[in-house]
Amino acid sequence: MPGARDDESGLLSIAESVVAMAAPGEEIEVVVAHERETEVRAYEAEIESLTSSESRGIGVRVVRNGRQGFAYAGTLDADALVEVIGEARDNVEFATPDEHCAVAEPDGVPAAELDLYRPALVDHSAEEKVAIALELERLTRLADTRISGVETAEYGDSVSASAVATTTGIRSTSRETGCFLSAHALAEQDGETQTGFGFSLGREPGDLDVAKAAAEAAERSTRMLGAVKPASGRIAVVLDPG
């Protein structure tokens, strides 16, 4: 679970603390974000890699006298917050003046309620994620007798939260989860080899269709086996959206 500073209210508090540093005559826009990512790769019925990463960052835009300066820091330490606003102010001096440059103001329109967060993903264990990747590889291999191997069978997910605050009064937060499956299959027939991929997307692991991703990878790799170059001509072409 995220720490106190990493949830929406904690990130907004950090953003507001930077906005409070605004000097007379300048406008400030602050974006603060936190993200956790997991990636699992299966190969030959074993886990090839399992990585987990976490990142935090803050972006600041300062507008003064029609000029704007940006700065970013990959940490939310107190010293970094002071430094990043100082860097943004320094960068203002190098910007080209623009009479329309300004920080957005509240327009009175309620923000849309987007259902992008699923607690089920946060509660999903590493062991369960590993099992999904292994099952994806297994089903891809079994999908067709011409499948000779699986280049990659991967599960990945992310959990993120962000906050925005401005000197003009904007206050906004959001959080979301997302996950995916991706498989790349190798198909062989009569000395010919072709590759194909399949994938599935969702907000939580329960949204993912392992069988569909495996079947797509197998179908896309095998359908090109035995393909020949068509005669030249003006013909209609249908492209695979994948």
SVG drawing of the C-alpha trace seen along z (x, -y; Angstrom):
<svg xmlns="http://www.w3.org/2000/svg" viewBox="-20 -41 38 71">
<polyline fill="none" stroke="black" stroke-width="0.4" points="0.0,0.0 1.2,-3.5 2.7,-5.6 1.1,-8.7 2.9,-11.0 2.2,-8.8 -1.6,-8.8 -3.7,-11.5 -4.1,-13.7 -0.3,-13.5 0.7,-14.4 -1.8,-17.3 -0.3,-18.6 3.1,-18.6 1.9,-20.4 0.2,-23.0 3.3,-23.5 5.2,-24.4 2.4,-26.7 2.7,-28.5 6.3,-29.5 5.0,-31.7 6.6,-35.2 4.6,-38.4 3.9,-38.8 4.4,-35.1 2.0,-32.3 2.9,-28.7 1.5,-25.3 2.7,-22.1 2.2,-18.5 3.2,-15.7 3.1,-12.0 3.9,-8.6 3.9,-5.3 4.7,-1.7 5.3,0.8 5.7,4.6 6.9,6.7 7.2,10.5 8.6,12.4 8.3,16.2 10.6,18.3 10.8,22.1 8.3,22.6 10.4,20.6 10.5,17.0 13.2,15.2 12.8,11.9 10.7,10.2 11.2,6.5 9.4,4.0 10.1,0.2 8.8,-2.8 9.1,-6.5 8.2,-9.9 8.5,-13.2 7.4,-16.8 7.1,-19.2 6.8,-23.0 5.9,-25.7 6.5,-29.3 4.9,-32.2 6.1,-35.7 5.8,-38.8 4.7,-36.7 7.5,-34.2 7.5,-30.6 10.0,-28.3 9.8,-24.6 11.7,-22.3 11.4,-18.7 12.8,-16.6 12.7,-12.8 12.3,-13.0 9.9,-14.6 12.5,-15.4 12.0,-18.8 15.3,-20.2 14.4,-19.1 11.1,-21.0 13.0,-24.2 15.5,-23.5 13.0,-22.7 11.0,-25.9 14.3,-27.8 15.3,-26.1 12.0,-26.9 12.4,-30.6 15.9,-30.6 14.5,-29.1 12.0,-31.9 14.8,-34.3 15.7,-32.2 12.1,-32.0 10.6,-33.9 7.9,-36.3 4.3,-35.3 1.4,-37.6 -0.9,-34.6 1.3,-32.7 -0.6,-32.1 -1.7,-29.4 -5.2,-28.1 -7.9,-29.2 -10.9,-27.3 -13.8,-27.4 -16.5,-26.2 -17.1,-23.0 -17.1,-19.9 -14.3,-17.5 -15.5,-14.2 -15.6,-11.2 -13.4,-8.6 -13.4,-5.1 -9.8,-4.2 -8.7,-2.6 -9.1,1.1 -8.0,2.1 -7.9,5.7 -4.7,5.0 -3.0,3.4 -3.9,6.5 -2.6,9.0 0.4,10.8 3.7,11.3 3.1,15.0 -0.2,14.5 1.4,12.3 4.1,14.9 1.4,17.6 -0.3,15.4 2.9,15.0 3.6,18.8 0.1,19.7 0.3,17.3 3.5,19.0 2.0,22.4 -1.2,21.7 0.7,20.0 2.8,23.1 -0.3,25.3 -2.4,23.2 -1.0,24.8 1.3,27.7 3.3,25.4 4.3,23.2 8.0,23.9 8.7,21.4 7.6,18.3 10.0,15.4 8.3,13.5 5.4,14.0 5.0,11.0 2.7,9.6 3.0,6.0 1.1,3.6 1.2,0.1 -0.5,-1.8 -0.2,-5.6 -1.5,-8.7 -1.1,-12.4 -2.1,-15.8 -2.2,-19.3 -2.2,-22.6 -1.9,-26.2 -1.8,-29.7 -5.0,-30.4 -6.9,-28.0 -7.0,-24.7 -6.8,-21.6 -7.2,-18.2 -6.1,-14.6 -6.4,-11.3 -5.3,-7.7 -5.4,-4.7 -4.4,-1.1 -3.5,0.7 -2.2,4.1 -1.4,6.0 -0.4,9.4 1.8,9.7 3.1,12.9 5.3,13.3 5.1,16.7 7.4,18.4 5.8,20.7 7.6,23.1 6.5,25.1 8.6,26.6 11.7,24.7 9.9,21.4 9.6,19.3 7.1,16.6 6.4,14.5 3.2,13.1 2.0,11.4 -1.1,11.3 -2.1,9.1 -4.8,8.2 -5.4,5.0 -7.3,4.2 -7.5,2.2 -7.0,5.3 -5.8,8.9 -9.3,10.2 -9.9,8.1 -7.1,9.9 -7.9,12.8 -4.9,15.1 -6.4,17.5 -7.3,14.8 -3.8,13.3 -2.2,16.7 -4.6,17.6 -3.9,14.2 -0.1,14.8 -0.5,18.3 -2.9,17.2 -0.8,14.2 2.4,16.3 0.9,19.2 -1.3,17.4 1.8,16.1 3.2,19.6 3.3,20.4 2.4,16.9 3.4,15.8 4.0,12.4 0.8,11.3 0.9,9.9 1.3,6.2 -1.9,4.2 -4.2,1.6 -6.1,3.4 -7.9,2.7 -5.8,3.5 -7.1,4.3 -4.6,3.7 -4.6,5.5 -5.3,2.9 -3.0,4.8"/>
</svg>
